Amino acid sequence: MQEKLKVLAVDDNSISLSVIEQELKGDYEVIPVNSGLRAVQYLKREKPNLILMDIQMEFVDGIETLKEIREMEGGKDIPVIMLTSMKDKEMVVESAKLGVEGYVIKPFNKQDLHDRVDRVLKGK
């Protein structure tokens, strides 16, 4: 049996993490973490095929976390999709500079989430 592709889901909202996990777990191995710090700790041990990360999180936001990930060894080539409920153009521009693959607007449509993840991981 083929091993599932790994998706690291980073969001400080436990409901969002649960929805992501429920929606994607049939096709992907979802690793849910509730902070940027935990994401960075995970990335020191493992390399996922994709990172889904919320922009707006307490303590360290998704942009700062992504900057740290991009500076890590092997962190530049991990595809990232940002989750955002913000309409803040500055954050979108900042994350675009860091090479994100796209955005999913929260609250997200489950099919939109699945389609974007599939597009990045399976080229659909």
N, C-alpha and C positions, 0 to 999 in steps of 0.2 A: 504494500500500500504506500502511495506517495505521501510524503510528509507535507502538512499544510504550511502555507506561507504564513509568516509571523507578522502581526500588526500590533505595534505598541500604541495603546490608547492612553493619552495623557489628558486628564481633566479633573479639576478639583470638585466637580459636581458629581456625586455618586449616582444620581439618577441618569445623567448623560452617559456615564461610563457603563452602567447596566444596560441601557438601550443599545449602545454601540456593541457591547459584547453579545447581547441576544441577537442582534441583527446580523452580525458577521460570523458568529461561531460555527455556523454550518459549513462555511467555505474556507475560513481562516482560523489560525490559532491566535486568539486575542489575549494580549497581556495588558490588563488594566492597571494603571498606576495613577495615584491621585495628586501628584505634584511634579513639578519640573525637576526637583532634587532627586526624587525616586526614579524619574526617567533617566537622568544622567547616571545614577548608580547602576541601573539595569544595563545601560549601554556600555559600561565598563566591563561587563561580563558577557553580554550577548549582543548580536546584531540582528535587528528585525528587518523584514523586507520593506516595511512602511511604518511611518510614524503618523498617527492622527493626533493633533495637539490643539488644545484650546488656547486661544490668544490671551484671554482674560482669566488669570488665576491669581489667587492670593499669594503673597510673599514674593515669588518670582514668576513673572508672566511668561507666556509662550514665546515671545520675541527674545527675551533674555535667555531662556532655556535653549532656544534654537541657535542663538549665537554661540553658546557654550558647546552645543552638540557639533556645530560646524567646525569648531576648533579642535575637537577630539580626533584622534587617529581613526580613520575610516568613517568619520561622521559627515564628511562632505557629500558622499554619494548615496546616503540614505534618503529615499524620497519622503517628502513631508506634505501632508494635507492639513491645513489649518482649519480649526473649527472656530467660528466667531459669531457672536450675536451683535457685534459692534459694527457700526457703519463708519467707523473712523478710518478715513482714507490714509492718514499718516501710518497707522499700524499695517494696513494692507501694503502700502509702498515699502515700508521697512521689511516686512516678511518677504516681499517679492525680491528684494535685494539679496536675501539669504537663500534664494533658489527653491521656493516652495512649488509644489506641483499643482496646487489649486486650493480652493476654499469650499467649505460647506457652511452654510448659514444656519445658525441655531435660532429657534428650535428647528432641527433638520427633518426633512422628509426622508424616511427610511430608504426608499428606493433611490433617491438622489445620493445618499451616503454610499449605498451599495454600488451604484453605477460609477461613482468617482473612484472608489477603491478598486473596483474591477478594471477601470480604464488604466490606472497606474500600474497595477500588479499583473494584469493579464493582457494589457494592450487592447482591450475591447473598446 
